[in-house]
Amino acid sequence: GQPSAPAFRCNVSARTNANGHRVWDISHNQNNGANFSVLLWDDNTAEVFFGGERLTTTWFTDTDGDTRVEVGRSQFIF
């Protein structure tokens, strides 16, 4: 099974960028808080934009139907 992570509330909204791609904007107030944007591609790669940086990583849909984006040795789930 997938590792369990403590859940906390976050705001998730979707928008279409100027290139016609769906962008997920995510923010939360946990610990120091964070605001970032995610693009999910059909080949299970993802682009994460955070603090002016761009990270290319991978994503998948778990057995609960949640999206999991892998960032380093961690994941965030929405």
C-alpha positions as a LaTeX table, in Angstrom:
\begin{tabular}{lrrr}
\hline
Residue & $x$ (\AA) & $y$ (\AA) & $z$ (\AA) \\
\hline
Gly1 & 0.00 & 0.00 & 0.00 \\
Gln2 & 0.86 & 3.65 & $-0.14$ \\
Pro3 & 2.45 & 5.36 & 2.87 \\
Ser4 & 0.06 & 7.30 & 5.05 \\
Ala5 & 0.48 & 11.04 & 5.49 \\
Pro6 & $-1.25$ & 13.31 & 7.97 \\
Ala7 & $-4.00$ & 15.20 & 6.18 \\
Phe8 & $-4.56$ & 18.93 & 6.34 \\
Arg9 & $-6.77$ & 21.36 & 4.49 \\
Cys10 & $-5.59$ & 23.08 & 1.36 \\
Asn11 & $-7.23$ & 25.21 & $-1.28$ \\
Val12 & $-7.16$ & 23.73 & $-4.77$ \\
Ser13 & $-8.41$ & 25.52 & $-7.86$ \\
Ala14 & $-8.05$ & 24.81 & $-11.56$ \\
Arg15 & $-7.52$ & 27.33 & $-14.32$ \\
Thr16 & $-6.52$ & 27.31 & $-17.96$ \\
Asn17 & $-3.27$ & 29.12 & $-18.75$ \\
Ala18 & $-2.52$ & 31.16 & $-21.89$ \\
Asn19 & $-1.29$ & 27.99 & $-23.66$ \\
Gly20 & $-4.61$ & 26.22 & $-23.04$ \\
His21 & $-3.19$ & 23.86 & $-20.37$ \\
Arg22 & $-4.98$ & 23.06 & $-17.10$ \\
Val23 & $-3.07$ & 24.41 & $-14.09$ \\
Trp24 & $-3.82$ & 23.42 & $-10.51$ \\
Asp25 & $-3.17$ & 26.21 & $-7.98$ \\
Ile26 & $-2.69$ & 24.86 & $-4.45$ \\
Ser27 & $-2.23$ & 26.77 & $-1.20$ \\
His28 & $-2.22$ & 25.84 & 2.47 \\
Asn29 & $-1.40$ & 27.32 & 5.86 \\
Gln30 & 0.16 & 24.22 & 7.43 \\
Asn31 & 3.45 & 25.01 & 9.21 \\
Asn32 & 4.83 & 28.00 & 7.25 \\
Gly33 & 2.23 & 27.64 & 4.50 \\
Ala34 & 2.84 & 27.30 & 0.78 \\
Asn35 & 1.47 & 28.40 & $-2.57$ \\
Phe36 & 2.37 & 26.48 & $-5.70$ \\
Ser37 & 1.05 & 25.55 & $-9.13$ \\
Val38 & 1.08 & 22.16 & $-10.83$ \\
Leu39 & 0.67 & 21.02 & $-14.43$ \\
Leu40 & $-0.05$ & 17.30 & $-14.86$ \\
Trp41 & 0.91 & 15.78 & $-18.22$ \\
Asp42 & $-0.54$ & 12.64 & $-19.84$ \\
Asp43 & 2.82 & 10.82 & $-19.60$ \\
Asn44 & 2.68 & 11.07 & $-15.77$ \\
Thr45 & 5.25 & 13.84 & $-15.60$ \\
Ala46 & 4.39 & 17.02 & $-13.74$ \\
Glu47 & 5.73 & 20.54 & $-13.52$ \\
Val48 & 5.61 & 22.20 & $-10.10$ \\
Phe49 & 6.10 & 25.97 & $-9.82$ \\
Phe50 & 7.02 & 27.15 & $-6.32$ \\
Gly51 & 8.77 & 30.33 & $-5.21$ \\
Gly52 & 9.90 & 31.23 & $-8.72$ \\
Glu53 & 11.39 & 27.77 & $-9.30$ \\
Arg54 & 10.26 & 25.08 & $-11.76$ \\
Leu55 & 10.57 & 21.41 & $-10.82$ \\
Thr56 & 9.91 & 18.51 & $-13.19$ \\
Thr57 & 8.71 & 15.38 & $-11.40$ \\
Thr58 & 6.18 & 12.54 & $-11.68$ \\
Trp59 & 2.58 & 11.98 & $-10.60$ \\
Phe60 & 0.07 & 9.12 & $-10.39$ \\
Thr61 & $-3.49$ & 8.44 & $-9.29$ \\
Asp62 & $-3.65$ & 6.27 & $-6.14$ \\
Thr63 & $-6.23$ & 3.60 & $-5.33$ \\
Asp64 & $-8.45$ & 6.21 & $-3.64$ \\
Gly65 & $-8.53$ & 8.28 & $-6.85$ \\
Asp66 & $-6.29$ & 11.00 & $-5.37$ \\
Thr67 & $-3.50$ & 12.62 & $-7.35$ \\
Arg68 & $-0.05$ & 12.09 & $-5.83$ \\
Val69 & 2.82 & 14.27 & $-6.99$ \\
Glu70 & 6.29 & 13.07 & $-6.02$ \\
Val71 & 8.68 & 15.79 & $-4.86$ \\
Gly72 & 12.05 & 14.44 & $-3.85$ \\
Arg73 & 11.45 & 11.76 & $-1.22$ \\
Ser74 & 8.04 & 13.23 & $-0.37$ \\
Gln75 & 4.63 & 13.38 & $-1.99$ \\
Phe76 & 1.77 & 15.79 & $-1.89$ \\
Ile77 & $-1.74$ & 14.52 & $-2.47$ \\
Phe78 & $-4.79$ & 16.37 & $-3.73$ \\
\hline
\end{tabular}
